[in-house]
Amino acid sequence: MKLNAMKFGLASSISASILWLICSVLVIIMPEMMMSMSGDMVHMELRDMNWHLSVFGVAVGMVGWFVMAGAMGWILASIYNRLDS
């Protein structure tokens, strides 16, 4: 089965954007809990740090994730299609 690399890349971009927005909302609603969780995920103590979240920062981050996830999805589907031949 061949994957449409462009559609897979777009699906990856949209998925990453949705997850980015959810994460950003969680940071706004529960900043301390999300800081603790982030520290646990990277094996660091981040308790003394603060979030610096702005609408512009959320938008720029979402664009970055959209582009990178799309590129990674396209590359992944392209490699899969070559291996499937």
CNS distance restraints for C-alpha pairs under 8 A (distance, minus, plus):
assign (resid   1 and name CA) (resid  81 and name CA) 7.93 0.50 0.50
assign (resid   1 and name CA) (resid  84 and name CA) 7.26 0.50 0.50
assign (resid   2 and name CA) (resid  80 and name CA) 7.92 0.50 0.50
assign (resid   2 and name CA) (resid  81 and name CA) 5.49 0.50 0.50
assign (resid   2 and name CA) (resid  84 and name CA) 7.31 0.50 0.50
assign (resid   3 and name CA) (resid   8 and name CA) 7.15 0.50 0.50
assign (resid   3 and name CA) (resid  77 and name CA) 5.98 0.50 0.50
assign (resid   3 and name CA) (resid  78 and name CA) 7.78 0.50 0.50
assign (resid   3 and name CA) (resid  80 and name CA) 7.72 0.50 0.50
assign (resid   3 and name CA) (resid  81 and name CA) 6.41 0.50 0.50
assign (resid   4 and name CA) (resid   8 and name CA) 6.08 0.50 0.50
assign (resid   4 and name CA) (resid  77 and name CA) 7.13 0.50 0.50
assign (resid   5 and name CA) (resid   9 and name CA) 5.99 0.50 0.50
assign (resid   5 and name CA) (resid  73 and name CA) 7.28 0.50 0.50
assign (resid   5 and name CA) (resid  74 and name CA) 4.84 0.50 0.50
assign (resid   5 and name CA) (resid  75 and name CA) 7.51 0.50 0.50
assign (resid   5 and name CA) (resid  76 and name CA) 7.91 0.50 0.50
assign (resid   5 and name CA) (resid  77 and name CA) 4.93 0.50 0.50
assign (resid   5 and name CA) (resid  78 and name CA) 5.76 0.50 0.50
assign (resid   6 and name CA) (resid  10 and name CA) 6.14 0.50 0.50
assign (resid   6 and name CA) (resid  74 and name CA) 5.93 0.50 0.50
assign (resid   7 and name CA) (resid  11 and name CA) 6.04 0.50 0.50
assign (resid   8 and name CA) (resid  12 and name CA) 6.13 0.50 0.50
assign (resid   8 and name CA) (resid  70 and name CA) 7.84 0.50 0.50
assign (resid   8 and name CA) (resid  73 and name CA) 5.80 0.50 0.50
assign (resid   8 and name CA) (resid  74 and name CA) 6.23 0.50 0.50
assign (resid   8 and name CA) (resid  77 and name CA) 6.66 0.50 0.50
assign (resid   9 and name CA) (resid  13 and name CA) 6.19 0.50 0.50
assign (resid   9 and name CA) (resid  69 and name CA) 7.08 0.50 0.50
assign (resid   9 and name CA) (resid  70 and name CA) 4.20 0.50 0.50
assign (resid   9 and name CA) (resid  71 and name CA) 6.26 0.50 0.50
assign (resid   9 and name CA) (resid  72 and name CA) 7.00 0.50 0.50
assign (resid   9 and name CA) (resid  73 and name CA) 4.15 0.50 0.50
assign (resid   9 and name CA) (resid  74 and name CA) 4.41 0.50 0.50
assign (resid   9 and name CA) (resid  75 and name CA) 7.97 0.50 0.50
assign (resid   9 and name CA) (resid  77 and name CA) 7.73 0.50 0.50
assign (resid  10 and name CA) (resid  14 and name CA) 6.17 0.50 0.50
assign (resid  10 and name CA) (resid  70 and name CA) 5.59 0.50 0.50
assign (resid  10 and name CA) (resid  73 and name CA) 7.62 0.50 0.50
assign (resid  11 and name CA) (resid  15 and name CA) 6.06 0.50 0.50
assign (resid  11 and name CA) (resid  70 and name CA) 7.54 0.50 0.50
assign (resid  11 and name CA) (resid  73 and name CA) 7.92 0.50 0.50
assign (resid  12 and name CA) (resid  16 and name CA) 6.11 0.50 0.50
assign (resid  12 and name CA) (resid  66 and name CA) 7.83 0.50 0.50
assign (resid  12 and name CA) (resid  69 and name CA) 5.52 0.50 0.50
assign (resid  12 and name CA) (resid  70 and name CA) 5.41 0.50 0.50
assign (resid  12 and name CA) (resid  72 and name CA) 7.95 0.50 0.50
assign (resid  12 and name CA) (resid  73 and name CA) 5.60 0.50 0.50
assign (resid  13 and name CA) (resid  17 and name CA) 6.17 0.50 0.50
assign (resid  13 and name CA) (resid  65 and name CA) 7.14 0.50 0.50
assign (resid  13 and name CA) (resid  66 and name CA) 4.40 0.50 0.50
assign (resid  13 and name CA) (resid  67 and name CA) 6.62 0.50 0.50
assign (resid  13 and name CA) (resid  68 and name CA) 7.63 0.50 0.50
assign (resid  13 and name CA) (resid  69 and name CA) 5.03 0.50 0.50
assign (resid  13 and name CA) (resid  70 and name CA) 4.54 0.50 0.50
assign (resid  13 and name CA) (resid  73 and name CA) 7.81 0.50 0.50
assign (resid  14 and name CA) (resid  18 and name CA) 6.24 0.50 0.50
assign (resid  14 and name CA) (resid  66 and name CA) 6.74 0.50 0.50
assign (resid  15 and name CA) (resid  19 and name CA) 6.27 0.50 0.50
assign (resid  16 and name CA) (resid  20 and name CA) 6.02 0.50 0.50
assign (resid  16 and name CA) (resid  62 and name CA) 7.96 0.50 0.50
assign (resid  16 and name CA) (resid  65 and name CA) 6.20 0.50 0.50
assign (resid  16 and name CA) (resid  66 and name CA) 6.21 0.50 0.50
assign (resid  16 and name CA) (resid  69 and name CA) 6.42 0.50 0.50
assign (resid  17 and name CA) (resid  21 and name CA) 6.24 0.50 0.50
assign (resid  17 and name CA) (resid  62 and name CA) 5.62 0.50 0.50
assign (resid  17 and name CA) (resid  63 and name CA) 7.79 0.50 0.50
assign (resid  17 and name CA) (resid  65 and name CA) 6.57 0.50 0.50
assign (resid  17 and name CA) (resid  66 and name CA) 5.79 0.50 0.50
assign (resid  18 and name CA) (resid  22 and name CA) 6.26 0.50 0.50
assign (resid  19 and name CA) (resid  23 and name CA) 6.07 0.50 0.50
assign (resid  20 and name CA) (resid  24 and name CA) 6.08 0.50 0.50
assign (resid  20 and name CA) (resid  61 and name CA) 7.86 0.50 0.50
assign (resid  20 and name CA) (resid  62 and name CA) 6.19 0.50 0.50
assign (resid  20 and name CA) (resid  65 and name CA) 7.69 0.50 0.50
assign (resid  21 and name CA) (resid  25 and name CA) 6.17 0.50 0.50
assign (resid  21 and name CA) (resid  58 and name CA) 7.71 0.50 0.50
assign (resid  21 and name CA) (resid  62 and name CA) 7.51 0.50 0.50
assign (resid  22 and name CA) (resid  26 and name CA) 6.23 0.50 0.50
assign (resid  23 and name CA) (resid  27 and name CA) 6.23 0.50 0.50
assign (resid  24 and name CA) (resid  28 and name CA) 6.36 0.50 0.50
assign (resid  24 and name CA) (resid  58 and name CA) 6.96 0.50 0.50
assign (resid  25 and name CA) (resid  29 and name CA) 6.17 0.50 0.50
assign (resid  26 and name CA) (resid  30 and name CA) 5.64 0.50 0.50
assign (resid  26 and name CA) (resid  31 and name CA) 7.21 0.50 0.50
assign (resid  26 and name CA) (resid  34 and name CA) 7.05 0.50 0.50
assign (resid  27 and name CA) (resid  31 and name CA) 4.60 0.50 0.50
assign (resid  27 and name CA) (resid  34 and name CA) 5.78 0.50 0.50
assign (resid  27 and name CA) (resid  35 and name CA) 7.90 0.50 0.50
assign (resid  27 and name CA) (resid  51 and name CA) 7.93 0.50 0.50
assign (resid  28 and name CA) (resid  53 and name CA) 7.91 0.50 0.50
assign (resid  30 and name CA) (resid  34 and name CA) 6.16 0.50 0.50
assign (resid  31 and name CA) (resid  35 and name CA) 6.06 0.50 0.50
assign (resid  31 and name CA) (resid  51 and name CA) 7.27 0.50 0.50
assign (resid  32 and name CA) (resid  36 and name CA) 6.21 0.50 0.50
assign (resid  32 and name CA) (resid  47 and name CA) 7.99 0.50 0.50
assign (resid  33 and name CA) (resid  37 and name CA) 6.14 0.50 0.50
assign (resid  34 and name CA) (resid  38 and name CA) 5.93 0.50 0.50
assign (resid  35 and name CA) (resid  39 and name CA) 6.13 0.50 0.50
assign (resid  35 and name CA) (resid  46 and name CA) 6.55 0.50 0.50
assign (resid  35 and name CA) (resid  47 and name CA) 6.85 0.50 0.50
assign (resid  35 and name CA) (resid  50 and name CA) 7.94 0.50 0.50
assign (resid  35 and name CA) (resid  51 and name CA) 7.87 0.50 0.50
assign (resid  36 and name CA) (resid  40 and name CA) 6.23 0.50 0.50
assign (resid  36 and name CA) (resid  45 and name CA) 7.86 0.50 0.50
assign (resid  36 and name CA) (resid  46 and name CA) 6.81 0.50 0.50
assign (resid  36 and name CA) (resid  47 and name CA) 6.71 0.50 0.50
assign (resid  37 and name CA) (resid  41 and name CA) 6.20 0.50 0.50
assign (resid  38 and name CA) (resid  42 and name CA) 6.47 0.50 0.50
assign (resid  38 and name CA) (resid  46 and name CA) 7.81 0.50 0.50
assign (resid  39 and name CA) (resid  43 and name CA) 5.78 0.50 0.50
assign (resid  39 and name CA) (resid  44 and name CA) 4.83 0.50 0.50
assign (resid  39 and name CA) (resid  45 and name CA) 5.52 0.50 0.50
assign (resid  39 and name CA) (resid  46 and name CA) 5.33 0.50 0.50
assign (resid  39 and name CA) (resid  47 and name CA) 7.88 0.50 0.50
assign (resid  40 and name CA) (resid  44 and name CA) 6.35 0.50 0.50
assign (resid  40 and name CA) (resid  45 and name CA) 7.62 0.50 0.50
assign (resid  53 and name CA) (resid  57 and name CA) 6.25 0.50 0.50
assign (resid  53 and name CA) (resid  58 and name CA) 6.95 0.50 0.50
assign (resid  54 and name CA) (resid  58 and name CA) 6.18 0.50 0.50
assign (resid  55 and name CA) (resid  59 and name CA) 6.19 0.50 0.50
assign (resid  56 and name CA) (resid  60 and name CA) 6.10 0.50 0.50
assign (resid  57 and name CA) (resid  61 and name CA) 5.97 0.50 0.50
assign (resid  58 and name CA) (resid  62 and name CA) 6.03 0.50 0.50
assign (resid  59 and name CA) (resid  63 and name CA) 6.25 0.50 0.50
assign (resid  60 and name CA) (resid  64 and name CA) 6.23 0.50 0.50
assign (resid  61 and name CA) (resid  65 and name CA) 6.18 0.50 0.50
assign (resid  62 and name CA) (resid  66 and name CA) 5.92 0.50 0.50
assign (resid  63 and name CA) (resid  67 and name CA) 6.18 0.50 0.50
assign (resid  64 and name CA) (resid  68 and name CA) 6.13 0.50 0.50
assign (resid  65 and name CA) (resid  69 and name CA) 5.68 0.50 0.50
assign (resid  66 and name CA) (resid  70 and name CA) 5.97 0.50 0.50
assign (resid  67 and name CA) (resid  71 and name CA) 6.15 0.50 0.50
assign (resid  68 and name CA) (resid  72 and name CA) 6.08 0.50 0.50
assign (resid  69 and name CA) (resid  73 and name CA) 5.94 0.50 0.50
assign (resid  70 and name CA) (resid  74 and name CA) 6.07 0.50 0.50
assign (resid  71 and name CA) (resid  75 and name CA) 6.13 0.50 0.50
assign (resid  72 and name CA) (resid  76 and name CA) 5.97 0.50 0.50
assign (resid  73 and name CA) (resid  77 and name CA) 6.09 0.50 0.50
assign (resid  74 and name CA) (resid  78 and name CA) 6.02 0.50 0.50
assign (resid  75 and name CA) (resid  79 and name CA) 6.11 0.50 0.50
assign (resid  76 and name CA) (resid  80 and name CA) 6.10 0.50 0.50
assign (resid  77 and name CA) (resid  81 and name CA) 6.08 0.50 0.50
assign (resid  78 and name CA) (resid  82 and name CA) 6.37 0.50 0.50
assign (resid  79 and name CA) (resid  83 and name CA) 6.20 0.50 0.50
assign (resid  80 and name CA) (resid  84 and name CA) 6.03 0.50 0.50
assign (resid  81 and name CA) (resid  85 and name CA) 6.54 0.50 0.50
